[in-house]
Amino acid sequence: MLVIRRKAGESLLIGPDVEVEVIDLSHSRVKLGIRAPRQVLILRKEAKLAADQNVEAWRAVSAEALRSLVSQIRHA
């Protein structure tokens, strides 16, 4: 892992198209601004982990259980 120190107002470049700027610093938080092309996906890590867990949970559901659930919803 590369560790770089930056002050508020300073930035760093990732490749030719992505700039990350430190907008504000407080005791326990950092506010970042990110300039990148629209096609570059930018996610918070915890959002990506939650999405991955949801996909894994979905894959764990059997086809029979899914059919049963749909049947129960239709007859409710």
Distance bins in CASP14 RR format, pairs under 12 A and 6 or more apart:
PFRMAT RR
TARGET T0000
AUTHOR 0000-0000-0000
RMODE 2
METHOD distances of the structure
MODEL  1
2 12 0 0 0 0 1 0 0 0 0 0 0
2 14 0 0 0 0 0 1 0 0 0 0 0
3 12 0 0 0 0 0 1 0 0 0 0 0
4 10 0 0 0 0 1 0 0 0 0 0 0
4 11 0 0 0 0 0 1 0 0 0 0 0
4 12 1 0 1 0 0 0 0 0 0 0 0
4 13 0 0 0 0 0 1 0 0 0 0 0
4 14 0 0 0 0 0 1 0 0 0 0 0
4 20 0 0 0 0 1 0 0 0 0 0 0
4 22 0 0 0 0 0 1 0 0 0 0 0
5 12 0 0 0 0 0 1 0 0 0 0 0
5 22 0 0 0 0 1 0 0 0 0 0 0
5 25 0 0 0 0 0 1 0 0 0 0 0
5 30 0 0 0 0 0 1 0 0 0 0 0
6 12 1 0 0 1 0 0 0 0 0 0 0
6 13 0 0 0 0 0 1 0 0 0 0 0
6 19 0 0 0 0 0 1 0 0 0 0 0
6 20 0 0 0 0 1 0 0 0 0 0 0
6 21 0 0 0 0 1 0 0 0 0 0 0
6 22 1 0 1 0 0 0 0 0 0 0 0
6 23 0 0 0 0 0 1 0 0 0 0 0
6 24 0 0 0 0 0 1 0 0 0 0 0
6 25 0 0 0 0 1 0 0 0 0 0 0
6 30 0 0 0 0 1 0 0 0 0 0 0
6 32 0 0 0 0 1 0 0 0 0 0 0
6 33 0 0 0 0 0 1 0 0 0 0 0
7 21 0 0 0 0 0 1 0 0 0 0 0
7 22 1 0 0 1 0 0 0 0 0 0 0
7 23 0 0 0 0 0 1 0 0 0 0 0
7 24 0 0 0 0 0 1 0 0 0 0 0
7 25 1 0 0 1 0 0 0 0 0 0 0
7 30 0 0 0 0 0 1 0 0 0 0 0
8 21 0 0 0 0 1 0 0 0 0 0 0
8 22 1 0 1 0 0 0 0 0 0 0 0
8 23 1 0 0 1 0 0 0 0 0 0 0
8 24 1 0 1 0 0 0 0 0 0 0 0
8 25 1 0 1 0 0 0 0 0 0 0 0
8 26 0 0 0 0 0 1 0 0 0 0 0
8 29 0 0 0 0 0 1 0 0 0 0 0
8 30 0 0 0 0 1 0 0 0 0 0 0
8 31 0 0 0 0 1 0 0 0 0 0 0
8 32 0 0 0 0 0 1 0 0 0 0 0
8 33 0 0 0 0 0 1 0 0 0 0 0
9 19 0 0 0 0 0 1 0 0 0 0 0
9 20 0 0 0 0 0 1 0 0 0 0 0
9 21 1 0 0 1 0 0 0 0 0 0 0
9 22 1 0 1 0 0 0 0 0 0 0 0
9 23 1 0 0 1 0 0 0 0 0 0 0
9 24 0 0 0 0 1 0 0 0 0 0 0
9 25 0 0 0 0 1 0 0 0 0 0 0
9 30 0 0 0 0 0 1 0 0 0 0 0
9 31 0 0 0 0 0 1 0 0 0 0 0
9 32 0 0 0 0 0 1 0 0 0 0 0
9 33 0 0 0 0 1 0 0 0 0 0 0
10 19 0 0 0 0 0 1 0 0 0 0 0
10 20 0 0 0 0 1 0 0 0 0 0 0
10 21 1 0 0 1 0 0 0 0 0 0 0
10 22 1 0 1 0 0 0 0 0 0 0 0
10 23 0 0 0 0 0 1 0 0 0 0 0
10 25 0 0 0 0 0 1 0 0 0 0 0
10 30 0 0 0 0 0 1 0 0 0 0 0
10 32 0 0 0 0 0 1 0 0 0 0 0
10 33 0 0 0 0 0 1 0 0 0 0 0
11 18 0 0 0 0 0 1 0 0 0 0 0
11 19 1 0 1 0 0 0 0 0 0 0 0
11 20 1 0 0 1 0 0 0 0 0 0 0
11 21 1 1 0 0 0 0 0 0 0 0 0
11 22 1 0 0 1 0 0 0 0 0 0 0
11 23 0 0 0 0 1 0 0 0 0 0 0
11 32 0 0 0 0 1 0 0 0 0 0 0
11 33 0 0 0 0 1 0 0 0 0 0 0
11 34 0 0 0 0 1 0 0 0 0 0 0
11 35 0 0 0 0 1 0 0 0 0 0 0
12 18 0 0 0 0 1 0 0 0 0 0 0
12 19 1 0 0 1 0 0 0 0 0 0 0
12 20 1 0 1 0 0 0 0 0 0 0 0
12 21 0 0 0 0 1 0 0 0 0 0 0
12 22 0 0 0 0 1 0 0 0 0 0 0
12 32 0 0 0 0 0 1 0 0 0 0 0
12 33 0 0 0 0 0 1 0 0 0 0 0
12 34 0 0 0 0 0 1 0 0 0 0 0
12 35 0 0 0 0 0 1 0 0 0 0 0
13 19 1 0 1 0 0 0 0 0 0 0 0
13 20 1 0 0 1 0 0 0 0 0 0 0
13 21 0 0 0 0 0 1 0 0 0 0 0
13 34 0 0 0 0 0 1 0 0 0 0 0
13 35 0 0 0 0 1 0 0 0 0 0 0
13 36 0 0 0 0 0 1 0 0 0 0 0
14 20 1 0 0 1 0 0 0 0 0 0 0
14 21 0 0 0 0 0 1 0 0 0 0 0
14 32 0 0 0 0 0 1 0 0 0 0 0
14 34 0 0 0 0 1 0 0 0 0 0 0
14 35 0 0 0 0 0 1 0 0 0 0 0
14 36 0 0 0 0 1 0 0 0 0 0 0
14 37 0 0 0 0 0 1 0 0 0 0 0
14 40 0 0 0 0 1 0 0 0 0 0 0
14 42 0 0 0 0 0 1 0 0 0 0 0
15 35 0 0 0 0 0 1 0 0 0 0 0
15 36 0 0 0 0 1 0 0 0 0 0 0
15 37 0 0 0 0 0 1 0 0 0 0 0
15 40 0 0 0 0 0 1 0 0 0 0 0
16 35 0 0 0 0 0 1 0 0 0 0 0
16 36 0 0 0 0 0 1 0 0 0 0 0
16 37 0 0 0 0 0 1 0 0 0 0 0
16 40 0 0 0 0 0 1 0 0 0 0 0
17 34 0 0 0 0 0 1 0 0 0 0 0
17 35 0 0 0 0 1 0 0 0 0 0 0
17 36 1 0 0 1 0 0 0 0 0 0 0
17 37 1 0 1 0 0 0 0 0 0 0 0
17 38 0 0 0 0 0 1 0 0 0 0 0
17 39 0 0 0 0 1 0 0 0 0 0 0
17 40 1 0 0 1 0 0 0 0 0 0 0
18 32 0 0 0 0 0 1 0 0 0 0 0
18 33 0 0 0 0 0 1 0 0 0 0 0
18 34 1 0 0 1 0 0 0 0 0 0 0
18 35 1 0 0 1 0 0 0 0 0 0 0
18 36 1 0 1 0 0 0 0 0 0 0 0
18 37 0 0 0 0 1 0 0 0 0 0 0
18 38 0 0 0 0 0 1 0 0 0 0 0
18 39 0 0 0 0 0 1 0 0 0 0 0
18 40 1 0 0 1 0 0 0 0 0 0 0
18 41 0 0 0 0 0 1 0 0 0 0 0
18 42 0 0 0 0 1 0 0 0 0 0 0
19 32 0 0 0 0 0 1 0 0 0 0 0
19 33 0 0 0 0 1 0 0 0 0 0 0
19 34 1 0 0 1 0 0 0 0 0 0 0
19 35 1 0 1 0 0 0 0 0 0 0 0
19 36 1 0 0 1 0 0 0 0 0 0 0
19 37 0 0 0 0 0 1 0 0 0 0 0
19 40 0 0 0 0 0 1 0 0 0 0 0
19 42 0 0 0 0 0 1 0 0 0 0 0
20 30 0 0 0 0 0 1 0 0 0 0 0
20 31 0 0 0 0 0 1 0 0 0 0 0
20 32 1 0 1 0 0 0 0 0 0 0 0
20 33 1 0 0 1 0 0 0 0 0 0 0
20 34 1 0 1 0 0 0 0 0 0 0 0
20 35 0 0 0 0 1 0 0 0 0 0 0
20 36 0 0 0 0 1 0 0 0 0 0 0
20 40 0 0 0 0 0 1 0 0 0 0 0
20 42 0 0 0 0 1 0 0 0 0 0 0
21 30 0 0 0 0 0 1 0 0 0 0 0
21 31 0 0 0 0 1 0 0 0 0 0 0
21 32 1 0 0 1 0 0 0 0 0 0 0
21 33 1 0 1 0 0 0 0 0 0 0 0
21 34 1 0 0 1 0 0 0 0 0 0 0
21 35 1 0 0 1 0 0 0 0 0 0 0
21 36 0 0 0 0 0 1 0 0 0 0 0
22 29 0 0 0 0 0 1 0 0 0 0 0
22 30 1 0 0 1 0 0 0 0 0 0 0
22 31 1 0 0 1 0 0 0 0 0 0 0
22 32 1 0 0 1 0 0 0 0 0 0 0
22 33 1 0 0 1 0 0 0 0 0 0 0
22 34 0 0 0 0 0 1 0 0 0 0 0
23 29 0 0 0 0 0 1 0 0 0 0 0
23 30 0 0 0 0 1 0 0 0 0 0 0
23 31 1 0 1 0 0 0 0 0 0 0 0
23 32 1 0 0 1 0 0 0 0 0 0 0
23 33 1 0 1 0 0 0 0 0 0 0 0
23 34 0 0 0 0 1 0 0 0 0 0 0
23 35 0 0 0 0 0 1 0 0 0 0 0
24 30 1 0 0 1 0 0 0 0 0 0 0
24 31 1 0 1 0 0 0 0 0 0 0 0
24 32 0 0 0 0 1 0 0 0 0 0 0
24 33 0 0 0 0 1 0 0 0 0 0 0
25 31 1 0 0 1 0 0 0 0 0 0 0
25 32 0 0 0 0 0 1 0 0 0 0 0
32 42 0 0 0 0 0 1 0 0 0 0 0
32 44 0 0 0 0 0 1 0 0 0 0 0
33 42 0 0 0 0 1 0 0 0 0 0 0
34 40 0 0 0 0 1 0 0 0 0 0 0
34 41 0 0 0 0 0 1 0 0 0 0 0
34 42 1 0 1 0 0 0 0 0 0 0 0
34 43 0 0 0 0 0 1 0 0 0 0 0
34 44 0 0 0 0 0 1 0 0 0 0 0
35 42 0 0 0 0 0 1 0 0 0 0 0
36 42 1 0 0 1 0 0 0 0 0 0 0
36 43 0 0 0 0 0 1 0 0 0 0 0
41 47 0 0 0 0 0 1 0 0 0 0 0
41 48 0 0 0 0 1 0 0 0 0 0 0
41 51 0 0 0 0 0 1 0 0 0 0 0
42 48 0 0 0 0 0 1 0 0 0 0 0
43 49 0 0 0 0 1 0 0 0 0 0 0
43 50 0 0 0 0 0 1 0 0 0 0 0
43 51 0 0 0 0 1 0 0 0 0 0 0
43 52 0 0 0 0 0 1 0 0 0 0 0
44 50 0 0 0 0 1 0 0 0 0 0 0
44 51 0 0 0 0 0 1 0 0 0 0 0
45 51 0 0 0 0 0 1 0 0 0 0 0
45 52 0 0 0 0 0 1 0 0 0 0 0
46 52 0 0 0 0 0 1 0 0 0 0 0
46 53 0 0 0 0 0 1 0 0 0 0 0
47 53 0 0 0 0 0 1 0 0 0 0 0
47 54 0 0 0 0 0 1 0 0 0 0 0
48 54 0 0 0 0 0 1 0 0 0 0 0
48 55 0 0 0 0 0 1 0 0 0 0 0
49 55 0 0 0 0 0 1 0 0 0 0 0
49 56 0 0 0 0 0 1 0 0 0 0 0
50 56 0 0 0 0 0 1 0 0 0 0 0
50 57 0 0 0 0 0 1 0 0 0 0 0
51 57 0 0 0 0 0 1 0 0 0 0 0
51 58 0 0 0 0 0 1 0 0 0 0 0
52 58 0 0 0 0 0 1 0 0 0 0 0
52 59 0 0 0 0 0 1 0 0 0 0 0
53 59 0 0 0 0 0 1 0 0 0 0 0
53 60 0 0 0 0 0 1 0 0 0 0 0
54 60 0 0 0 0 0 1 0 0 0 0 0
54 61 0 0 0 0 0 1 0 0 0 0 0
55 61 0 0 0 0 0 1 0 0 0 0 0
58 65 0 0 0 0 0 1 0 0 0 0 0
58 66 0 0 0 0 1 0 0 0 0 0 0
59 66 0 0 0 0 0 1 0 0 0 0 0
60 66 0 0 0 0 0 1 0 0 0 0 0
61 67 0 0 0 0 0 1 0 0 0 0 0
61 68 0 0 0 0 0 1 0 0 0 0 0
61 69 0 0 0 0 1 0 0 0 0 0 0
61 70 0 0 0 0 0 1 0 0 0 0 0
62 68 0 0 0 0 1 0 0 0 0 0 0
62 69 0 0 0 0 0 1 0 0 0 0 0
63 69 0 0 0 0 0 1 0 0 0 0 0
63 70 0 0 0 0 0 1 0 0 0 0 0
64 70 0 0 0 0 0 1 0 0 0 0 0
64 71 0 0 0 0 0 1 0 0 0 0 0
65 71 0 0 0 0 0 1 0 0 0 0 0
65 72 0 0 0 0 0 1 0 0 0 0 0
66 72 0 0 0 0 0 1 0 0 0 0 0
66 73 0 0 0 0 0 1 0 0 0 0 0
67 73 0 0 0 0 0 1 0 0 0 0 0
67 74 0 0 0 0 0 1 0 0 0 0 0
68 74 0 0 0 0 0 1 0 0 0 0 0
68 75 0 0 0 0 0 1 0 0 0 0 0
69 75 0 0 0 0 0 1 0 0 0 0 0
69 76 0 0 0 0 0 1 0 0 0 0 0
70 76 0 0 0 0 0 1 0 0 0 0 0
END
